[in-house]
Amino acid sequence: MKFAVLGGGSWATALVKILTENLDTVHWYMRNESAKAHILKEGNNPNYLSSVDLKRESLFLTTDINKAVAGSNFLIFAIPSAFLETELQKLTASLKDKILFSAIKGIVPETGLIVGEHFHERYEVPFENIGVITGPCHAEEVALERLSYLTIACADEYKARLLADHLNSHYIKTKISDDIIGTEYAAMLKNIYAIAAGIAHGLGYGDNFQSVLMSNAIREMKRFIGKVHKMKRNINNSAYLGDLLVTGYSTFSRNRMFGNMIGKGYTVKSAMMEMNMVAEGYYATKSAHLLMGKLEKKSKTPIINTVYAILYQGKNAKKAFKKLTEELD
């Protein structure tokens, strides 16, 4: 098996760090030619996790996505969902015989689908060749080699276990799951709830309310995923509840940061410009809201509805959250 990581951001860099510790060669695609040149010369990514020393002798770096895809069997996508389809349109190499794992925790805006469903419907990749890397795992803590846990989900247990083995290390513990749809929706939804947590903080709500918000969020997540993909799952596992908590509370969370700025009065546009990073939850909010509207038996989703009203309908955050407090328990 030949592995490739596609993306040049912090999570892509963290995954490359992990994989090069376990593999002789890792293909790495990124758009930025100057970043590529810097990595080859200095051994670190100048734009993301710059303190991480990378094994240059194990890297095959390229700014041509087709070279990375053609030269690998196992593709790990870590491109922000907002830019994924733009990058995929550059492909001439086929994806049909590749094994694809998504490390993207978001919705593809062009189709409103989670990444696995996008690959299946638009690129005809069979579900048994699609997987998800998820769990409470900030790239910044991986860079510091702080103990982290990842869940590798795939319908094909062998492929999930194969990737899990290659990601396992003294600071990364892995487990496998067959809930590819549920874990990917959870990874998308927790970004919306992190925005809600950030808005609450920006508005001046304290830890007491935040705990109520998070306990309601995990129940809302359970209801939502149950409507979209019904199967037996323990919502308290780290791939669901754990990821929600770290994204909702951590200072590393860009979605919480985005929400905090909205709560303090920033417009969506000004918050995005100042962050200079993609808050996946912004796009996920619209897709989740639209999906709930399409389902015959709608699930009760007051937190998603509130975040949608603030981000997309221009509702006043203070008034919207005052109303939300009456709906939580």
C-alpha positions as CSV (number, residue, x, y, z in Angstrom):
1,M,0.0,0.0,0.0
2,K,1.2,3.5,-0.9
3,F,-0.2,6.3,1.1
4,A,-0.9,9.9,0.1
5,V,-2.1,12.9,2.1
6,L,-3.9,15.6,0.1
7,G,-4.0,19.1,1.7
8,G,-1.5,21.5,3.1
9,G,-3.1,22.7,6.3
10,S,-2.6,21.9,10.0
11,W,-4.5,18.6,10.0
12,A,-2.8,17.4,6.8
13,T,0.6,18.3,8.3
14,A,-0.2,16.4,11.5
15,L,-1.3,13.3,9.6
16,V,1.9,13.5,7.5
17,K,3.9,13.7,10.7
18,I,2.2,10.5,12.1
19,L,2.4,8.5,8.8
20,T,6.1,9.3,8.1
21,E,6.9,7.9,11.5
22,N,5.4,4.5,10.4
23,L,6.1,4.5,6.7
24,D,9.1,4.7,4.4
25,T,7.4,6.9,1.9
26,V,4.3,9.2,2.0
27,H,3.1,11.2,-1.0
28,W,1.9,14.7,0.0
29,Y,0.0,17.0,-2.2
30,M,-0.3,20.7,-1.5
31,R,-1.2,23.7,-3.7
32,N,1.5,26.1,-2.3
33,E,4.7,25.9,-4.3
34,S,6.7,28.1,-1.8
35,A,5.5,26.0,1.1
36,K,6.7,22.8,-0.7
37,A,10.1,24.4,-1.4
38,H,10.4,25.4,2.3
39,I,9.5,22.0,3.6
40,L,12.1,20.3,1.3
41,K,14.8,22.8,2.5
42,E,14.0,23.3,6.1
43,G,11.9,20.3,7.1
44,N,8.8,22.1,8.4
45,N,5.6,23.6,7.1
46,P,6.0,27.4,7.3
47,N,2.3,28.1,7.4
48,Y,1.0,25.4,9.7
49,L,2.4,23.7,12.8
50,S,5.8,25.3,11.9
51,S,7.4,23.8,15.0
52,V,7.0,20.2,13.8
53,D,10.1,18.6,12.3
54,L,9.1,16.5,9.3
55,K,11.0,13.5,7.9
56,R,12.0,14.9,4.5
57,E,13.6,11.7,3.4
58,S,10.2,10.0,3.7
59,L,8.3,12.6,1.8
60,F,7.3,12.7,-1.9
61,L,6.0,16.3,-2.1
62,T,4.1,17.5,-5.1
63,T,1.9,20.4,-6.2
64,D,0.3,18.2,-8.8
65,I,-2.7,16.4,-7.4
66,N,-2.6,13.8,-10.2
67,K,0.9,12.7,-9.3
68,A,-0.1,12.1,-5.7
69,V,-3.3,10.2,-6.7
70,A,-1.7,8.1,-9.5
71,G,1.2,7.1,-7.3
72,S,-0.9,5.9,-4.3
73,N,-3.5,3.3,-3.4
74,F,-4.6,4.9,-0.1
75,L,-5.7,8.5,-0.3
76,I,-6.3,10.6,2.8
77,F,-8.1,13.9,2.0
78,A,-7.5,16.7,4.5
79,I,-8.6,19.6,2.2
80,P,-11.2,22.0,3.7
81,S,-14.6,21.0,2.5
82,A,-15.1,24.5,0.9
83,F,-12.2,23.9,-1.5
84,L,-12.5,20.1,-2.0
85,E,-14.5,20.1,-5.2
86,T,-12.3,22.8,-6.7
87,E,-9.3,20.6,-6.1
88,L,-11.0,17.4,-7.4
89,Q,-11.9,19.1,-10.7
90,K,-8.1,19.2,-11.4
91,L,-8.1,15.3,-11.4
92,T,-7.5,13.4,-14.6
93,A,-6.4,10.3,-12.6
94,S,-9.3,7.9,-11.7
95,L,-10.5,7.5,-8.1
96,K,-12.5,4.3,-8.8
97,D,-9.8,1.8,-7.7
98,K,-8.5,4.0,-4.8
99,I,-9.2,3.6,-1.1
100,L,-10.3,7.0,0.1
101,F,-10.4,8.2,3.7
102,S,-11.7,11.6,4.7
103,A,-10.1,13.6,7.4
104,I,-12.4,16.5,6.5
105,K,-15.0,17.4,9.2
106,G,-17.5,19.2,7.0
107,I,-20.0,19.4,4.2
108,V,-19.2,19.8,0.5
109,P,-21.0,23.1,-0.3
110,E,-21.6,22.3,-4.0
111,T,-23.7,19.2,-3.2
112,G,-24.6,19.6,0.5
113,L,-23.3,16.1,1.1
114,I,-20.8,14.7,3.7
115,V,-17.5,13.9,2.0
116,G,-18.0,10.1,1.8
117,E,-21.4,10.5,0.1
118,H,-19.9,13.1,-2.2
119,F,-17.2,10.7,-3.4
120,H,-19.8,7.9,-3.8
121,E,-22.4,9.9,-5.8
122,R,-20.2,12.2,-7.9
123,Y,-17.1,10.0,-8.4
124,E,-18.7,6.5,-8.2
125,V,-16.4,5.3,-5.5
126,P,-17.9,2.3,-3.8
127,F,-18.7,2.7,-0.1
128,E,-16.5,-0.2,0.8
129,N,-13.5,1.9,-0.5
130,I,-14.5,5.0,1.6
131,G,-13.7,5.7,5.2
132,V,-13.5,8.4,7.8
133,I,-10.8,9.5,10.2
134,T,-12.5,11.2,13.2
135,G,-12.3,11.7,16.9
136,P,-11.2,14.4,19.4
137,C,-7.8,15.2,17.9
138,H,-6.6,18.7,17.4
139,A,-3.6,19.0,15.1
140,E,-1.9,21.4,17.5
141,E,-1.8,18.7,20.2
142,V,-0.6,16.0,17.7
143,A,2.3,18.4,16.9
144,L,3.1,18.4,20.7
145,E,2.8,14.6,20.8
146,R,0.1,14.8,23.4
147,L,-1.9,11.6,23.8
148,S,-4.9,11.6,21.4
149,Y,-7.5,9.1,20.2
150,L,-8.7,8.5,16.7
151,T,-11.6,6.5,15.3
152,I,-11.2,5.0,11.8
153,A,-14.5,4.1,10.3
154,C,-15.1,2.0,7.2
155,A,-17.6,-0.5,5.9
156,D,-14.6,-2.8,5.2
157,E,-13.1,-3.7,8.5
158,Y,-9.7,-4.8,6.9
159,K,-9.2,-1.3,5.4
160,A,-10.1,0.4,8.6
161,R,-7.7,-1.7,10.6
162,L,-4.9,-1.3,8.0
163,L,-5.1,2.5,8.3
164,A,-5.5,2.4,12.1
165,D,-2.3,0.4,12.3
166,H,-0.4,2.9,10.3
167,L,-1.7,5.8,12.4
168,N,-1.0,4.1,15.7
169,S,1.9,5.5,17.8
170,H,3.0,6.2,21.4
171,Y,0.8,9.4,21.3
172,I,-2.0,8.2,19.0
173,K,-4.4,5.5,20.0
174,T,-6.7,4.2,17.4
175,K,-9.9,2.1,17.2
176,I,-12.1,1.1,14.3
177,S,-15.8,1.5,13.6
178,D,-18.3,0.4,10.9
179,D,-20.5,3.6,11.4
180,I,-19.0,5.5,8.5
181,I,-22.2,7.7,8.0
182,G,-22.8,8.3,11.7
183,T,-19.2,9.3,12.6
184,E,-19.0,11.6,9.6
185,Y,-22.2,13.3,10.4
186,A,-21.1,13.7,14.0
187,A,-17.8,15.3,12.8
188,M,-19.9,17.7,10.8
189,L,-22.5,18.5,13.5
190,K,-20.0,19.1,16.3
191,N,-18.7,22.1,14.4
192,I,-22.1,23.7,14.5
193,Y,-22.4,23.1,18.2
194,A,-18.9,24.6,18.7
195,I,-20.1,27.7,16.9
196,A,-23.1,27.8,19.3
197,A,-20.7,27.5,22.2
198,G,-18.5,30.3,20.8
199,I,-21.5,32.6,20.3
200,A,-22.6,31.9,23.9
201,H,-19.2,32.8,25.2
202,G,-19.1,36.0,23.1
203,L,-22.5,37.0,24.5
204,G,-21.2,36.5,28.1
205,Y,-22.8,33.2,29.1
206,G,-20.8,31.3,31.6
207,D,-19.6,27.7,32.2
208,N,-23.0,26.7,33.8
209,F,-24.9,27.5,30.6
210,Q,-22.2,26.0,28.4
211,S,-22.6,22.7,30.2
212,V,-26.3,22.7,29.6
213,L,-25.7,23.7,25.9
214,M,-23.3,20.8,25.4
215,S,-25.6,18.2,27.1
216,N,-28.4,19.3,24.9
217,A,-26.1,19.3,21.9
218,I,-25.2,15.6,22.3
219,R,-28.9,14.7,22.5
220,E,-29.7,16.8,19.5
221,M,-26.8,15.1,17.6
222,K,-28.2,11.7,18.6
223,R,-31.6,12.6,17.3
224,F,-30.2,14.1,14.0
225,I,-28.0,11.1,13.2
226,G,-30.7,8.7,14.1
227,K,-33.0,10.3,11.5
228,V,-30.3,10.3,8.8
229,H,-28.8,6.9,9.4
230,K,-30.4,4.5,11.9
231,M,-28.1,1.9,13.4
232,K,-27.0,0.8,16.8
233,R,-24.3,3.2,18.1
234,N,-23.1,4.5,21.5
235,I,-23.3,8.3,21.2
236,N,-21.1,8.7,24.2
237,N,-18.1,7.2,22.4
238,S,-15.1,9.5,21.7
239,A,-16.0,9.8,18.0
240,Y,-19.2,11.5,18.9
241,L,-19.3,13.0,22.4
242,G,-15.5,13.3,22.7
243,D,-15.2,15.2,19.5
244,L,-18.1,17.4,20.4
245,L,-16.5,18.3,23.8
246,V,-13.0,19.1,22.5
247,T,-14.4,21.2,19.7
248,G,-16.9,23.0,21.9
249,Y,-14.4,23.9,24.7
250,S,-10.9,24.0,23.3
251,T,-9.0,27.2,22.6
252,F,-7.7,25.5,19.4
253,S,-11.2,25.2,18.0
254,R,-11.6,27.5,15.0
255,N,-15.4,27.0,15.0
256,R,-15.7,28.1,18.6
257,M,-13.4,31.1,17.8
258,F,-15.7,32.0,14.8
259,G,-18.8,31.7,17.0
260,N,-17.1,33.8,19.7
261,M,-16.5,36.6,17.2
262,I,-20.2,36.4,16.0
263,G,-21.3,36.7,19.6
264,K,-19.2,39.8,20.1
265,G,-20.8,41.5,17.2
266,Y,-18.7,40.6,14.1
267,T,-20.5,40.0,10.9
268,V,-19.9,36.6,9.2
269,K,-17.7,38.1,6.5
270,S,-15.6,40.2,9.0
271,A,-15.1,37.2,11.3
272,M,-13.9,35.0,8.4
273,M,-11.6,37.6,7.1
274,E,-10.0,38.2,10.5
275,M,-9.6,34.5,11.2
276,N,-8.1,33.8,7.8
277,M,-9.1,30.1,8.3
278,V,-12.1,28.1,7.3
279,A,-14.8,27.5,9.9
280,E,-16.3,24.3,8.6
281,G,-19.4,24.7,10.8
282,Y,-20.5,27.8,8.8
283,Y,-21.2,25.6,5.7
284,A,-22.4,22.7,7.8
285,T,-25.1,24.8,9.5
286,K,-26.8,25.5,6.2
287,S,-26.6,21.9,5.0
288,A,-27.9,20.5,8.3
289,H,-30.8,22.9,8.3
290,L,-31.8,22.1,4.8
291,L,-31.4,18.4,5.3
292,M,-33.8,18.5,8.3
293,G,-36.3,20.4,6.2
294,K,-36.3,17.6,3.6
295,L,-36.8,14.7,6.0
296,E,-40.4,13.5,6.5
297,K,-40.1,13.0,10.2
298,K,-38.1,16.0,11.4
299,S,-36.0,15.9,14.4
300,K,-36.1,18.6,17.1
301,T,-32.9,20.7,16.5
302,P,-33.2,24.0,18.3
303,I,-29.5,24.6,18.5
304,I,-28.9,24.1,14.8
305,N,-32.0,26.3,14.1
306,T,-30.6,29.1,16.3
307,V,-27.2,29.1,14.7
308,Y,-28.7,29.1,11.2
309,A,-31.0,32.0,12.1
310,I,-28.0,34.0,13.3
311,L,-25.6,33.1,10.5
312,Y,-27.9,33.0,7.5
313,Q,-31.0,35.0,8.4
314,G,-29.3,37.9,10.1
315,K,-31.1,37.4,13.4
316,N,-29.8,39.2,16.5
317,A,-27.5,36.8,18.4
318,K,-28.6,38.1,21.8
319,K,-32.3,37.7,21.1
320,A,-31.9,34.4,19.3
321,F,-30.0,32.9,22.3
322,K,-32.5,34.3,24.8
323,K,-35.1,32.3,22.9
324,L,-32.9,29.2,22.8
325,T,-32.4,29.3,26.6
326,E,-36.2,28.7,26.9
327,E,-36.0,25.6,24.7
328,L,-33.1,23.8,26.5
329,D,-33.4,21.7,29.6
